[in-house]
Amino acid sequence: MRVVNIHHAKTHLSRLLREVAAGEPFVIARAGKPVARVVPMEHDSVRKSRIGFLKGHDVRVPDDFDRMAAKEIEAMFYGEE
């Protein structure tokens, strides 16, 4: 596995990450001593989308949701009347 010093890693991070994504991991070293290993993410470890995470729950939005606390908010911006 290739060893890269910190300065080189900071300077060429985009290129190094493209190489990692292509399956070429590397080690970042400080003063010649390994500090971190950079490897591609496994697809299972990537967080899945949260769309629909409340499906099946009884969630209701009140009809006046967009007007809730309107007077208090106006007072914060314009001061008390």
C-alpha positions in Angstrom: 0.0 0.0 0.0 1.3 3.4 -1.0 2.5 5.8 1.8 1.9 9.5 1.4 3.1 12.3 3.7 0.6 14.7 5.1 1.7 17.7 2.9 1.3 15.6 -0.3 -2.1 14.4 0.9 -3.4 17.9 1.6 -2.1 19.2 -1.7 -3.4 16.3 -3.9 -6.5 15.3 -1.9 -8.9 15.3 -4.8 -6.7 13.1 -7.0 -5.9 10.8 -4.1 -9.6 10.3 -3.3 -10.4 9.5 -7.0 -7.7 6.8 -6.8 -9.2 5.5 -3.6 -12.6 5.3 -5.2 -11.0 3.3 -8.0 -9.8 0.8 -5.5 -6.3 2.1 -4.6 -6.1 2.8 -0.9 -3.2 4.6 0.7 -1.6 5.4 4.1 -1.1 9.0 5.3 2.2 9.3 7.3 3.6 12.0 9.6 7.4 12.1 9.7 7.4 8.7 8.0 5.2 7.1 10.6 1.8 5.8 9.5 -1.1 7.8 10.9 -4.2 6.8 8.9 -5.3 4.4 6.2 -7.6 5.8 3.5 -9.8 3.1 2.0 -12.9 3.2 -0.2 -16.3 3.2 1.6 -18.3 0.0 1.4 -21.7 0.5 -0.1 -23.5 -1.0 2.9 -21.9 1.5 5.3 -23.2 4.5 3.4 -26.2 6.0 5.1 -29.4 5.3 3.3 -31.9 8.0 2.3 -34.3 9.1 5.0 -37.2 9.8 2.7 -40.3 8.2 4.1 -38.8 7.6 7.6 -42.1 8.5 9.3 -44.2 6.3 7.1 -46.7 4.4 9.2 -46.5 6.9 12.0 -49.5 9.1 12.8 -47.9 12.5 12.1 -50.2 15.4 11.7 -49.3 19.0 10.8 -51.8 21.6 12.2 -53.6 23.8 9.7 -52.1 26.9 11.2 -48.5 25.5 11.2 -47.2 28.3 9.0 -48.8 31.0 11.3 -47.8 29.4 14.7 -46.1 31.9 17.0 -46.3 34.6 14.3 -46.8 37.4 16.9 -43.8 36.2 18.9 -41.6 36.0 15.8 -42.6 39.5 14.7 -41.9 40.8 18.1 -38.4 39.4 17.9 -37.7 41.1 14.6 -39.6 44.4 15.1 -39.7 44.7 18.8 -42.7 44.7 21.2 -45.7 46.9 20.2 
